[in-house]
Amino acid sequence: MNNLALKYRQDFPLLKQEVYGKPLVYLDNAATSQKPTSVLKAVDYYYCNDNANIHRGLYALSERATQAYESVRDKVSKFIGATSSQEIIFTSGTTESINLVAHSWGRKNLSSNDAILLTEMEHHSNLVPWHLLREQIGFQIKFIPVTAEGSLDLSQLEELLKNVKLVSLNHMSNVLGTINDVKKVAELAHQAGALVLVDGAQSVAHMPVDMKVLDCDFYAFSGHKMCAPTGCGVLWAKKNILEEMGPFLGGGEMIHQVFLDHSTYAEVPNRFEAGTMNIAQVVGLGAAIDYLSEIGMDKIFAYEQYLLELATEKLQKIEGLSIFGQAPHKGAVISFLLDQVHPHDLATILDQEGIAIRAGHHCAQPLMRKFDLISTARASFYFYNMPEEIDVLVQGLEKAKEMFAYVR
Ligand SMILES: *Cc1c(COP(=O)(O)O)cnc(C)c1O
């Protein structure tokens, strides 16, 4: 296996540090990724050279800023296989992208007789916006069940799709790692006359995605999980759908004309980008896409599959450790429990070893509840993680076990 980390890890300044005198082992990539020098430099360069407000100024600086911002729309479009850069809307992240759909598409297209279909493995950001909207409209929310191994049970999908106007689902679970068969869900959903929104927060950072292949209708993701700064994200949607949608936030830049008593709105995509956007962060997203594309998303996926296999094999050998989420098709996210050791204690002990993992409900309380869990520990990988770091994790877990054996 081509060890990508050997080649690319040095691009990440933060990873060179020590924590409590131990080399940092960063395994919380499902929460956020670290940033390579090229992204940090692009943001720095933008502020040192091109910073101005976009779309407004009739001077060189503002034109450069606008160009820097708009060129990222093209990059994103190519990166995810969109048909046109006008289908790319910049948001602050996945959460805002989903709220945009709920507000702009949902308010107009859902009524109290309709249903939407989510899954039991959704992140809170694909649950709460729908709860909020339902308070106003009163539609039904149904769920695709999750099996014991952590896959979606699609056996009843056709039945579940009755009355459904929108299916909204995770592409890759941030808890179980499961990669869902979005293409298949989209096919059946479209047959039933429903649209499909995909939460791509995890997938887009770790595997090649192509809107033409997936054939969903909306795709939401965040920059910060794919090497870009916080505060920027994307909503992709098919252009004919966007054109039918009203604005989300109102303010400057999203208008055509404003009168004292009413306004008319700009064309797509500007209609959905109100106020001064996170310009520098979007520029950083462009640099992140350049960086990831140069490595190759297929290579990143393959390398992370190797890390996943290795880590799964080694963790399974630890007595008393159980992995939560064993779907055959999954990304490099491992949620687990260690007998008698509370996940929070585990994370604290590992921290003393320089290892950063997450413990908690991972913003998926309904999924936890379904499996009678309150929290799990989670190690999540990125292409800059080294196989050796898995050994450090295993040693840390063995140490935690020993400590707790004494306590008892
Ligand atoms: C991180 C994450 C989100 C939320 O992303 P934000 O960047 O916090 O808006 C939504 N869904 C999944 C699957 C995630 O992993």
The ligand as a Tripos MOL2 file, in Angstrom:
@<TRIPOS>MOLECULE
LIG
   15    15     1     0     0
SMALL
NO_CHARGES

@<TRIPOS>ATOM
      1 C1        -19.9610   17.1440   10.7220 C.3       1 LIG1
      2 C2        -21.2100   16.6340   10.1920 C.ar      1 LIG1
      3 C3        -22.3150   17.4690   10.0040 C.ar      1 LIG1
      4 C4        -22.3370   18.9110   10.4130 C.3       1 LIG1
      5 O1        -21.3630   19.6530    9.7920 O.3       1 LIG1
      6 P1        -21.0770   21.1610   10.2400 P.3       1 LIG1
      7 O2        -19.7830   21.4610    9.5850 O.co2     1 LIG1
      8 O3        -21.0030   21.1550   11.7380 O.co2     1 LIG1
      9 O4        -22.1900   21.9890    9.7360 O.co2     1 LIG1
     10 C5        -23.4400   16.9240    9.4510 C.ar      1 LIG1
     11 N1        -23.4860   15.6310    9.0930 N.ar      1 LIG1
     12 C6        -22.4390   14.7960    9.2630 C.ar      1 LIG1
     13 C7        -22.5500   13.3840    8.8190 C.3       1 LIG1
     14 C8        -21.2780   15.2660    9.8250 C.ar      1 LIG1
     15 O5        -20.2590   14.4420   10.0050 O.3       1 LIG1
@<TRIPOS>BOND
     1     1     2 1
     2     2     3 ar
     3     2    14 ar
     4     3     4 1
     5     3    10 ar
     6     4     5 1
     7     5     6 1
     8     6     7 2
     9     6     8 1
    10     6     9 1
    11    10    11 ar
    12    11    12 ar
    13    12    13 1
    14    12    14 ar
    15    14    15 1
@<TRIPOS>SUBSTRUCTURE
     1 LIG1         1 GROUP 0 **** ****
